[in-house]
């Protein structure tokens, strides 16, 4: 729930709400709670009322149009409840973008991966057009890591794909780059070229943060 609360976030404590928990970052506020019955939905609505009252008392504008509801569930018939702030009904959303990551209702991050891959191909296309006269594979590798691969590795510990088809479409981007480098270096096979340039498969870098998290958490 984006609410423009940056100036007063120090006044809002995580225990300020009676029934819900909250997360604060910059001017974003997220209220969340487990929904097991209609009573839980009513309690969440009470916290929304308290939030609006707090904003009114502190003369803080709450951008209700940017507020939305996102439900995470595997139930075939989830609990649907109408939530209201200042007599305005909050819209239900299928996804929300938070710090550059797209969270969907199924938490499989399909939308995020598809969006990320699309942007990566766009950047790769620009890189290819701007480096037609380049001959140094080292320079091309540096540009690829800086402008394309960095976006593919961003927060991978969160959206780490579990399905083979998602892994393959991500890895295909790097295969595309290697084919481009091969075009620049005629006569060198894919396997021979892979070793001297030291381009590690993306799937390994996606898995490494998981292992590090388990070790150092």
Kinemage of the C-alpha trace (Angstrom):
@kinemage 1
@onewidth
@group {chain A} dominant
@subgroup {mainchain}
@vectorlist {calphas} color= white
{ca unk a 1} P 0.000 0.000 0.000
{ca unk a 2} L 1.719 3.155 -1.216
{ca unk a 3} L 0.641 5.991 0.971
{ca unk a 4} L 3.186 8.809 0.817
{ca unk a 5} L 4.254 8.412 4.430
{ca unk a 6} L 7.961 9.174 4.098
{ca unk a 7} L 7.920 12.320 6.219
{ca unk a 8} L 6.201 10.627 9.149
{ca unk a 9} L 7.362 7.030 8.926
{ca unk a 10} L 9.296 7.415 12.186
{ca unk a 11} L 5.943 8.038 13.913
{ca unk a 12} L 4.480 4.773 12.630
{ca unk a 13} L 5.628 1.750 14.585
{ca unk a 14} L 5.218 -1.860 13.527
{ca unk a 15} L 2.928 -2.339 16.536
{ca unk a 16} L 0.742 0.663 15.693
{ca unk a 17} L -1.966 -1.603 14.293
{ca unk a 18} L -4.019 -3.865 16.530
{ca unk a 19} L -4.578 -6.826 14.220
{ca unk a 20} L -2.236 -6.459 11.257
{ca unk a 21} L 1.483 -6.326 10.720
{ca unk a 22} L 3.097 -3.667 8.595
{ca unk a 23} L 6.182 -3.051 6.509
{ca unk a 24} L 7.577 0.428 5.926
{ca unk a 25} L 10.090 1.536 3.307
{ca unk a 26} L 10.497 5.161 2.235
{ca unk a 27} L 6.948 6.331 1.375
{ca unk a 28} L 5.474 2.829 1.029
{ca unk a 29} L 3.367 1.146 3.697
{ca unk a 30} L 2.147 -2.430 3.486
{ca unk a 31} L -0.411 -3.927 5.833
{ca unk a 32} L -0.738 -7.704 5.829
{ca unk a 33} L -2.634 -10.333 7.744
{ca unk a 34} L -3.689 -13.971 7.441
{ca unk a 35} L -7.281 -14.351 6.231
{ca unk a 36} L -9.034 -17.417 7.677
{ca unk a 37} L -12.538 -16.046 8.099
{ca unk a 38} L -14.678 -12.975 7.522
{ca unk a 39} L -13.736 -11.815 10.998
{ca unk a 40} L -10.086 -11.496 9.924
{ca unk a 41} L -11.201 -9.311 7.029
{ca unk a 42} L -13.211 -7.098 9.379
{ca unk a 43} L -10.196 -6.710 11.665
{ca unk a 44} L -8.022 -5.699 8.720
{ca unk a 45} L -10.634 -3.111 7.778
{ca unk a 46} L -10.447 -1.748 11.335
{ca unk a 47} L -6.710 -1.239 10.912
{ca unk a 48} L -7.299 0.550 7.617
{ca unk a 49} L -9.723 2.858 9.421
{ca unk a 50} L -7.099 3.501 12.098
{ca unk a 51} L -4.544 4.291 9.394
{ca unk a 52} L -6.794 6.843 7.744
{ca unk a 53} L -7.615 8.413 11.115
{ca unk a 54} L -3.893 8.648 11.937
{ca unk a 55} L -3.206 10.328 8.584
{ca unk a 56} L -6.048 12.796 9.163
{ca unk a 57} L -4.863 13.708 12.660
{ca unk a 58} L -1.279 14.212 11.421
{ca unk a 59} L -2.469 16.140 8.344
{ca unk a 60} L -0.811 13.635 6.035
{ca unk a 61} L -2.318 13.068 2.601
{ca unk a 62} L -3.018 9.435 1.825
{ca unk a 63} L -3.046 8.674 -1.906
{ca unk a 64} L -5.921 6.215 -1.891
{ca unk a 65} L -5.863 5.811 -5.671
{ca unk a 66} L -2.462 4.131 -5.380
{ca unk a 67} L -3.620 1.798 -2.620
{ca unk a 68} L -4.608 -1.712 -3.668
{ca unk a 69} L -5.327 -5.194 -2.345
{ca unk a 70} L -3.235 -8.235 -3.292
{ca unk a 71} L -4.115 -11.724 -2.029
{ca unk a 72} L -1.793 -14.720 -1.901
{ca unk a 73} L -3.691 -17.988 -1.829
{ca unk a 74} L -3.966 -21.448 -3.353
{ca unk a 75} L -7.640 -21.805 -2.551
{ca unk a 76} L -10.016 -22.323 -5.468
{ca unk a 77} L -12.511 -20.023 -3.749
{ca unk a 78} L -10.525 -17.401 -1.842
{ca unk a 79} L -12.096 -15.069 0.677
{ca unk a 80} L -13.061 -11.901 -1.164
{ca unk a 81} L -13.805 -8.861 0.941
{ca unk a 82} L -14.402 -5.251 -0.024
{ca unk a 83} L -11.971 -2.924 1.746
{ca unk a 84} L -12.659 0.780 2.041
{ca unk a 85} L -10.657 3.875 2.958
{ca unk a 86} L -12.560 7.137 3.382
{ca unk a 87} L -15.606 5.681 1.586
{ca unk a 88} L -13.464 4.731 -1.437
{ca unk a 89} L -13.289 1.056 -2.407
{ca unk a 90} L -9.766 -0.281 -2.811
{ca unk a 91} L -9.089 -2.098 -6.062
{ca unk a 92} L -7.909 -5.711 -6.162
{ca unk a 93} L -4.745 -6.300 -8.124
{ca unk a 94} L -3.225 -9.434 -9.670
{ca unk a 95} L 0.312 -8.177 -9.172
{ca unk a 96} L 2.312 -5.409 -7.568
{ca unk a 97} L 5.827 -4.096 -8.220
{ca unk a 98} L 7.960 -3.647 -5.120
{ca unk a 99} L 11.564 -2.431 -5.416
{ca unk a 100} L 11.718 -3.619 -9.001
{ca unk a 101} L 10.288 -7.099 -8.350
{ca unk a 102} L 6.833 -8.048 -9.637
{ca unk a 103} L 4.907 -10.085 -7.067
{ca unk a 104} L 1.890 -11.993 -8.390
{ca unk a 105} L -0.899 -13.781 -6.546
{ca unk a 106} L 0.680 -17.206 -7.110
{ca unk a 107} L 4.185 -16.086 -6.114
{ca unk a 108} L 5.693 -17.981 -9.054
{ca unk a 109} L 7.151 -14.692 -10.408
{ca unk a 110} L 6.175 -15.544 -13.983
{ca unk a 111} L 5.260 -11.935 -14.721
{ca unk a 112} L 8.548 -10.695 -13.289
{ca unk a 113} L 10.628 -13.193 -15.260
{ca unk a 114} L 8.806 -12.422 -18.519
{ca unk a 115} L 9.214 -8.689 -17.976
{ca unk a 116} L 12.863 -9.074 -16.993
{ca unk a 117} L 13.663 -11.219 -20.048
{ca unk a 118} L 11.913 -8.749 -22.364
{ca unk a 119} L 13.948 -5.841 -20.974
{ca unk a 120} L 17.153 -7.895 -21.192
{ca unk a 121} L 16.590 -8.609 -24.895
{ca unk a 122} L 15.881 -4.915 -25.463
{ca unk a 123} L 19.166 -3.948 -23.793
{ca unk a 124} L 21.008 -6.699 -25.653
{ca unk a 125} L 19.660 -5.385 -28.952
{ca unk a 126} L 20.969 -1.902 -28.151
{ca unk a 127} L 24.337 -3.364 -27.126
{ca unk a 128} L 24.650 -5.260 -30.414
{ca unk a 129} L 23.796 -2.189 -32.487
{ca unk a 130} L 26.292 -0.005 -30.629
{ca unk a 131} L 29.158 -2.533 -30.722
{ca unk a 132} L 29.168 -3.528 -34.381
{ca unk a 133} L 32.681 -2.164 -34.764
{ca unk a 134} L 33.987 -3.760 -31.544
{ca unk a 135} L 36.509 -6.587 -31.848
{ca unk a 136} L 37.560 -7.086 -28.227
{ca unk a 137} L 35.642 -9.904 -26.541
{ca unk a 138} L 36.728 -8.528 -23.156
{ca unk a 139} L 35.061 -5.186 -23.855
{ca unk a 140} L 31.916 -6.923 -25.080
{ca unk a 141} L 31.868 -9.116 -21.986
{ca unk a 142} L 32.174 -6.090 -19.681
{ca unk a 143} L 29.326 -4.306 -21.455
{ca unk a 144} L 27.148 -7.422 -21.302
{ca unk a 145} L 27.752 -7.845 -17.559
{ca unk a 146} L 27.110 -4.161 -16.862
{ca unk a 147} L 23.997 -3.557 -18.966
{ca unk a 148} L 22.296 -6.932 -19.402
{ca unk a 149} L 23.394 -9.568 -16.934
{ca unk a 150} L 23.289 -7.258 -13.924
{ca unk a 151} L 19.534 -6.866 -14.412
{ca unk a 152} L 19.108 -10.651 -14.705
{ca unk a 153} L 20.905 -11.221 -11.407
{ca unk a 154} L 19.043 -8.494 -9.483
{ca unk a 155} L 17.299 -10.010 -6.430
{ca unk a 156} L 17.548 -13.508 -7.937
{ca unk a 157} L 17.315 -14.999 -4.447
{ca unk a 158} L 13.660 -13.865 -4.451
{ca unk a 159} L 12.457 -14.843 -7.932
{ca unk a 160} L 14.744 -17.883 -8.381
{ca unk a 161} L 12.837 -19.967 -11.001
{ca unk a 162} L 11.913 -23.546 -10.162
{ca unk a 163} L 10.417 -24.530 -13.512
{ca unk a 164} L 12.590 -25.725 -16.381
{ca unk a 165} L 10.852 -23.544 -18.998
{ca unk a 166} L 11.583 -20.372 -17.004
{ca unk a 167} L 15.201 -21.391 -16.489
{ca unk a 168} L 15.630 -22.045 -20.189
{ca unk a 169} L 14.271 -18.684 -21.357
{ca unk a 170} L 16.679 -16.921 -18.998
{ca unk a 171} L 19.639 -19.048 -20.050
{ca unk a 172} L 18.758 -18.461 -23.703
{ca unk a 173} L 19.716 -14.814 -23.297
{ca unk a 174} L 23.271 -15.793 -22.441
{ca unk a 175} L 23.332 -18.324 -25.278
{ca unk a 176} L 22.332 -15.458 -27.558
{ca unk a 177} L 25.286 -13.424 -26.297
{ca unk a 178} L 27.683 -16.318 -26.820
{ca unk a 179} L 26.450 -16.745 -30.375
{ca unk a 180} L 27.084 -13.057 -30.933
{ca unk a 181} L 30.601 -13.375 -29.554
{ca unk a 182} L 31.116 -16.429 -31.733
{ca unk a 183} L 30.078 -14.346 -34.719
{ca unk a 184} L 32.756 -11.843 -33.730
{ca unk a 185} L 35.307 -14.655 -33.380
{ca unk a 186} L 34.777 -16.806 -36.455
{ca unk a 187} L 36.037 -20.360 -36.304
{ca unk a 188} L 35.817 -20.821 -32.510
{ca unk a 189} L 33.274 -23.332 -31.277
{ca unk a 190} L 30.787 -22.636 -28.480
{ca unk a 191} L 32.458 -24.969 -25.939
{ca unk a 192} L 35.999 -23.811 -26.718
{ca unk a 193} L 34.937 -20.188 -26.531
{ca unk a 194} L 33.078 -20.534 -23.264
{ca unk a 195} L 36.151 -21.418 -21.202
{ca unk a 196} L 38.579 -18.585 -22.077
{ca unk a 197} L 35.946 -15.881 -21.760
{ca unk a 198} L 34.844 -17.232 -18.341
{ca unk a 199} L 31.116 -16.655 -18.758
{ca unk a 200} L 29.440 -18.687 -16.003
{ca unk a 201} L 25.982 -20.089 -16.718
{ca unk a 202} L 23.252 -17.917 -15.279
{ca unk a 203} L 21.557 -20.843 -13.557
{ca unk a 204} L 24.615 -21.323 -11.339
{ca unk a 205} L 24.594 -17.688 -10.220
{ca unk a 206} L 20.888 -17.899 -9.476
{ca unk a 207} L 21.469 -20.907 -7.201
{ca unk a 208} L 24.576 -19.541 -5.440
{ca unk a 209} L 22.735 -16.814 -3.421
{ca unk a 210} L 20.358 -19.484 -2.080
{ca unk a 211} L 23.278 -21.507 -0.745
{ca unk a 212} L 24.953 -18.429 0.736
{ca unk a 213} L 21.696 -17.395 2.393
{ca unk a 214} L 21.355 -20.795 4.040
{ca unk a 215} L 24.941 -20.663 5.271
{ca unk a 216} L 25.005 -17.120 6.660
{ca unk a 217} L 21.403 -16.582 7.748
